Amino acid sequence: MGEDRPCTGPEGRSQALKPPPERLYGRARGHRLRSRQERLLEVTLPRLVYDPSWRPETLWLEVGFGGGEHALAQIVAHPDVGLIACEVFVNGICSLLSRLVPEGGEATAPLPGNLRLWQDDARVLLRQLPDDSLDRLFLLFPDPWPKARHAKRRFVHPAILPLLARVLKPGGEWRVATDDPTYQAWVQEVMAGTTLFRSATPATERPLDWPPTRYEAKALRERRSPRYWTFTVAKAMPRP
Ligand SMILES: C[S@@+](CC[C@H](N)C(=O)[O-])C[C@H]1O[C@@H](n2cnc3c(N)ncnc32)[C@H](O)[C@@H]1O
């Protein structure tokens, strides 16, 4: 699928969908960091940074973990699975680190062996990962970029699908959730236009083994209706 392929917008009008820009995310730093957060970034983060020599047998990747609720619940529920958690927002990274490390324990606290962090655009990591390396990919409540002229910034984008399909193992899963109606229509449309993933009907209730996230809680409080998709990559299993 070409990066400049025109696409019909979810609002029903045709638009020439531009390729994604180099940076997909809005802001990478919010309010000023406290000294404990600075120490977590300086001392704890380097102990968790993903290194390509780390090759667990089962590998999952979460794009945009926000405060880290889902990533932490998954590594506790699945101690045999390795999870790379990606986030570009520094305050989110601090939030996850502060849940892992007690006050004063930045340098010595034991860290979970099955978690690694990636603090840059997830697409940079995806490009570096070998073929067939991921068992599961999570994209939970991505930034919706609801204006049509910002569609190129959405993580779900025709140009990214070949990259995701390449790194997923045969049978690998891509879980996507969003509460934004424009993004819901967008996911349906983009995924209907590809043969790289099997089509999927979204669930209207969060499946049991999907730990909740902060953005989901906010959406439910504000009476929005999230949708949850599980797309399976359409790749042949290797012959035995
Ligand atoms: C709306 S928040 C949702 C956070 C979390 N998944 C949740 O459900 O609470 C989206 C997050 O994705 C991050 N993000 C956006 N684009 C990204 C990218 N290309 N790579 C890594 N993180 C990204 C943003 O910094 C933001 O924290």
The ligand as an SDF file (V2000), in Angstrom:
LIG
                    3D

 27 29  0  0  0  0  0  0  0  0999 V2000
   -4.5980    9.7290   24.6820 C   0  0  0  0  0  0  0  0  0  0  0  0
   -3.1890    9.0940   25.4500 S   0  0  0  0  0  0  0  0  0  0  0  0
   -3.7090    7.4660   25.9890 C   0  0  0  0  0  0  0  0  0  0  0  0
   -2.7950    6.8750   27.0180 C   0  0  0  0  0  0  0  0  0  0  0  0
   -3.1320    5.4530   27.5030 C   0  0  0  0  0  0  0  0  0  0  0  0
   -2.9790    4.4940   26.4340 N   0  0  0  0  0  0  0  0  0  0  0  0
   -4.5080    5.3920   28.0920 C   0  0  0  0  0  0  0  0  0  0  0  0
   -5.3750    4.7450   27.4800 O   0  0  0  0  0  0  0  0  0  0  0  0
   -4.7170    5.9760   29.1700 O   0  0  0  0  0  0  0  0  0  0  0  0
   -2.1370    8.7020   24.0600 C   0  0  0  0  0  0  0  0  0  0  0  0
   -0.6860    8.5920   24.4510 C   0  0  0  0  0  0  0  0  0  0  0  0
    0.0750    8.1350   23.3410 O   0  0  0  0  0  0  0  0  0  0  0  0
    1.3330    8.7860   23.3400 C   0  0  0  0  0  0  0  0  0  0  0  0
    1.8150    8.7390   21.9400 N   0  0  0  0  0  0  0  0  0  0  0  0
    1.2600    9.3650   20.8780 C   0  0  0  0  0  0  0  0  0  0  0  0
    1.9250    9.0660   19.7550 N   0  0  0  0  0  0  0  0  0  0  0  0
    2.9250    8.2260   20.1080 C   0  0  0  0  0  0  0  0  0  0  0  0
    3.9540    7.5790   19.3870 C   0  0  0  0  0  0  0  0  0  0  0  0
    4.0540    7.7390   18.0630 N   0  0  0  0  0  0  0  0  0  0  0  0
    4.8120    6.7900   20.0510 N   0  0  0  0  0  0  0  0  0  0  0  0
    4.6910    6.6230   21.3980 C   0  0  0  0  0  0  0  0  0  0  0  0
    3.7240    7.2180   22.1480 N   0  0  0  0  0  0  0  0  0  0  0  0
    2.8570    8.0030   21.5040 C   0  0  0  0  0  0  0  0  0  0  0  0
    1.0270   10.1820   23.8470 C   0  0  0  0  0  0  0  0  0  0  0  0
    2.1570   10.7950   24.4210 O   0  0  0  0  0  0  0  0  0  0  0  0
   -0.0650    9.8990   24.8820 C   0  0  0  0  0  0  0  0  0  0  0  0
    0.4680    9.7460   26.1810 O   0  0  0  0  0  0  0  0  0  0  0  0
  1  2  1  0
  2  3  1  0
  2 10  1  0
  3  4  1  0
  4  5  1  0
  5  6  1  0
  5  7  1  0
  7  8  2  0
  7  9  1  0
 10 11  1  0
 11 12  1  0
 11 26  1  0
 12 13  1  0
 13 14  1  0
 13 24  1  0
 14 15  1  0
 14 23  1  0
 15 16  2  0
 16 17  1  0
 17 18  1  0
 17 23  2  0
 18 19  1  0
 18 20  2  0
 20 21  1  0
 21 22  2  0
 22 23  1  0
 24 25  1  0
 24 26  1  0
 26 27  1  0
M  CHG  2   2   1   9  -1
M  END
$$$$
